[in-house]
Amino acid sequence: MTRKMLNTILGAALAVSCAATPGLAQTPAPNATPPSAEQDQSAMAQQATNPFSSAWLLQIQQNNNWVNVPKGHDGRMQSNLLFQPLMSLRLTDEWGLYLRPVLTAVNSQPLTAQNGATERSTGFGDTVLGIAAARPLFGGRLVLGAGPTFIFPTAIQRELGQDTWQVGPDVGATLLGEHFIAYGFLQQWFKVGGDGAKTNQMSGVFDYTYSFNNGWTVGTQPSLSVDREAPADNRVAFSIGPQVGKVCRCGGIPTLVQMQVQYYPVRPSVGGPKWNLQLQLTPTIPALIKRKLF
């Protein structure tokens, strides 16, 4: 990652974080015992990693993927910058509604031309929108959710997206412990329109994060993608690796900063990623809509 790209990422994170007003912090009940600073940091880290969080998460994620292209050519890194906020709404006393758009703000993709030269396309990519209704069980320790998921062909170049409208189901589950969170989330899409090729693809993310009282976190976040329309040796990609993070504050806003390195033991034989370096910044603010919808 170049210094210019790093400055751009951190600048965007600071702008988003500081756009939220510190005065939005939740006010404790008059007789409530305020949590200690250490307990507060551990709870903030758990909330920032929870896909069914009651807070709003303004997450920015930078990915650098080292991909398989012919040896001897430049441009073997694929990079993208994602803005993927999580917004929660209260449907009833027991049910919540969770919306998570994933906006590919920058997608930089290496390509191999017919003459063998390596080229690069850079620009805005496709947009994903996941929606899930969820309900906590066992005192909130287990949360189950499901709903629809969509992909919109918003890429500015054909090489940066799939040029298809897609829809399908998503399902997720979260398990909360005193200092850990574990979850799995699966999304499946089918083509319903557009000029692109037929699609039948699945994406999954799995997470285990342990939060220490001092605000540090350790864990792993494996990912899985399956493209059933691709050739047999190009269908599956699976990554796994360690992740470390720390809760800090920007303008009074709790922000979880995480770094992860992943290896792909299973990957497409052509054009698939081999290594991934990921930086995640997750500013957390109280939900801006607190009233029940029903």
JODA-V497191 format. One line per field, one symbol per residue. psi: psi as a letter, one per 20 degrees, with the letter a starting at -180 (. if undefined). burial: # if it has 24 or more other ideal C-beta (glycine too) atoms within 12 Angstrom, else .. A space follows every 10 residues. Layout:
psi->???
burial->???
//
This chain:
psi->prhggghggh ghghgggihq phiiqqpqqh jqoqqrhghg gghhgghijo ilqirppmpp pppopororp qiqrljppqq opomqppqqo gahhqqpppn qoonhpoopp qorhjiqprp ppaparpqop pppqpqrlki hpppqraqqq ppmjqiqhij aikqpqqaqq qqppppahjq pprqppppqq pirrirrqqn qqpqpqqppp pqhjiqqqbq mqqpqpoiir qhjjhpppqq rqpqrppaqo kjpppppqpp pqqnhpqqhp jqqgqppppp pnqpqqpioi qqh.
burial->........#. .###.##..# .....#.... .........# ########## ########## #########. .....##### #########. ....###### ########## ##.......# ##.####### ######.... ..######## #####...## ########.# ######..## ########## #..#.#..#. ########## ##..###### #######..# .....##### #.######## ..######## ##.#..##.. ########## #######... ....
//
